[in-house]
Amino acid sequence: MFRKLLALSISLALFAVAAPAFAGKNKGKAYGKSLSKEAVSVTVAQLVDEPESYVDKRVRVTGVVTDVCSKRGCWILIGGDDGKTVRFKVKDGVIVFPIESKGKRADAEGIFTKFELSKEDVIKRKQHHAEEKGEKFDPATVTGPETHYLLKGEGAVLK
């Protein structure tokens, strides 16, 4: 009888520990707006390989956070299965992603945006990113204007 009660007690204790995961309580941490049903689900590779098809559209991507803005937490890079990445950028202070987000799975949603940068703006942007990472940057490596794409972030869930 004692063994049955002990086994039952252990089983109940294990269930109590495991139950939150099975009950959906392990859904991740939400940042910004709730993810919507209107967003088109795409892969990171689709955004990188066919960017013009998605410009100005609300999209949702899923991938792994490969980098985080170390200054203000205002952007994350989301990597797909093939190593390609897309930048998920929010207004400074609206959403703040902690450095610990790196390596977590992300479901992220926003408006896919195209912007053209002059050579001078490319130099400023690359200089800024180099400073954020504590890296050196040589402006002579910039040869001209560039087109960039990013996901203007509205909401994300990190797991």
JOSUL-V493041 format. One record per residue. N is the residue number from 0. SS is DSSP state (hx for helix, st for strand, lp for the rest). OMEGA is omega in whole degrees, -180 to 180 (NA if undefined). Layout:
BEGIN
n=N ss=SS omega=OMEGA
n=N ss=SS omega=OMEGA
END
This chain:
BEGIN
n=0 ss=lp omega=180
n=1 ss=hx omega=-180
n=2 ss=hx omega=179
n=3 ss=hx omega=178
n=4 ss=hx omega=178
n=5 ss=hx omega=179
n=6 ss=hx omega=179
n=7 ss=hx omega=179
n=8 ss=hx omega=179
n=9 ss=hx omega=179
n=10 ss=hx omega=179
n=11 ss=hx omega=179
n=12 ss=hx omega=178
n=13 ss=hx omega=178
n=14 ss=hx omega=-180
n=15 ss=hx omega=179
n=16 ss=hx omega=-175
n=17 ss=hx omega=-173
n=18 ss=hx omega=-179
n=19 ss=hx omega=180
n=20 ss=hx omega=-179
n=21 ss=hx omega=-178
n=22 ss=lp omega=178
n=23 ss=lp omega=-179
n=24 ss=lp omega=-178
n=25 ss=lp omega=-175
n=26 ss=lp omega=-179
n=27 ss=lp omega=-180
n=28 ss=st omega=-179
n=29 ss=st omega=176
n=30 ss=st omega=177
n=31 ss=st omega=-178
n=32 ss=lp omega=175
n=33 ss=lp omega=178
n=34 ss=lp omega=-175
n=35 ss=lp omega=176
n=36 ss=lp omega=-177
n=37 ss=lp omega=-176
n=38 ss=lp omega=175
n=39 ss=st omega=177
n=40 ss=st omega=179
n=41 ss=lp omega=175
n=42 ss=lp omega=175
n=43 ss=hx omega=180
n=44 ss=hx omega=178
n=45 ss=hx omega=179
n=46 ss=hx omega=-178
n=47 ss=hx omega=-175
n=48 ss=hx omega=-178
n=49 ss=lp omega=-172
n=50 ss=hx omega=-177
n=51 ss=hx omega=179
n=52 ss=hx omega=-173
n=53 ss=lp omega=-178
n=54 ss=lp omega=179
n=55 ss=lp omega=178
n=56 ss=lp omega=175
n=57 ss=st omega=-178
n=58 ss=st omega=175
n=59 ss=st omega=177
n=60 ss=st omega=176
n=61 ss=st omega=179
n=62 ss=st omega=-179
n=63 ss=st omega=177
n=64 ss=st omega=-178
n=65 ss=st omega=179
n=66 ss=st omega=-179
n=67 ss=st omega=175
n=68 ss=lp omega=-177
n=69 ss=lp omega=-179
n=70 ss=lp omega=-173
n=71 ss=lp omega=-178
n=72 ss=lp omega=-172
n=73 ss=lp omega=176
n=74 ss=st omega=171
n=75 ss=st omega=170
n=76 ss=st omega=179
n=77 ss=st omega=-178
n=78 ss=st omega=175
n=79 ss=lp omega=-178
n=80 ss=lp omega=-177
n=81 ss=lp omega=178
n=82 ss=lp omega=178
n=83 ss=lp omega=-178
n=84 ss=st omega=173
n=85 ss=st omega=178
n=86 ss=st omega=176
n=87 ss=st omega=-172
n=88 ss=st omega=175
n=89 ss=lp omega=176
n=90 ss=lp omega=-179
n=91 ss=lp omega=176
n=92 ss=lp omega=-180
n=93 ss=lp omega=172
n=94 ss=lp omega=177
n=95 ss=lp omega=178
n=96 ss=lp omega=178
n=97 ss=lp omega=178
n=98 ss=hx omega=-179
n=99 ss=hx omega=178
n=100 ss=hx omega=-179
n=101 ss=lp omega=-180
n=102 ss=lp omega=180
n=103 ss=lp omega=177
n=104 ss=st omega=-178
n=105 ss=st omega=165
n=106 ss=st omega=-173
n=107 ss=st omega=-176
n=108 ss=st omega=177
n=109 ss=st omega=180
n=110 ss=st omega=180
n=111 ss=st omega=-169
n=112 ss=st omega=177
n=113 ss=st omega=173
n=114 ss=st omega=-179
n=115 ss=st omega=178
n=116 ss=st omega=173
n=117 ss=lp omega=179
n=118 ss=hx omega=-180
n=119 ss=hx omega=179
n=120 ss=hx omega=177
n=121 ss=hx omega=179
n=122 ss=hx omega=180
n=123 ss=hx omega=-178
n=124 ss=hx omega=-179
n=125 ss=hx omega=176
n=126 ss=hx omega=179
n=127 ss=hx omega=-180
n=128 ss=hx omega=178
n=129 ss=hx omega=179
n=130 ss=hx omega=179
n=131 ss=hx omega=-176
n=132 ss=hx omega=-179
n=133 ss=lp omega=-179
n=134 ss=lp omega=175
n=135 ss=lp omega=179
n=136 ss=lp omega=178
n=137 ss=lp omega=-180
n=138 ss=hx omega=-180
n=139 ss=hx omega=179
n=140 ss=hx omega=179
n=141 ss=lp omega=-175
n=142 ss=lp omega=-180
n=143 ss=lp omega=180
n=144 ss=lp omega=-180
n=145 ss=st omega=172
n=146 ss=st omega=180
n=147 ss=st omega=177
n=148 ss=st omega=175
n=149 ss=st omega=177
n=150 ss=st omega=176
n=151 ss=st omega=-170
n=152 ss=st omega=175
n=153 ss=st omega=-180
n=154 ss=st omega=-180
n=155 ss=st omega=172
n=156 ss=st omega=179
n=157 ss=st omega=-179
n=158 ss=lp omega=NA
END
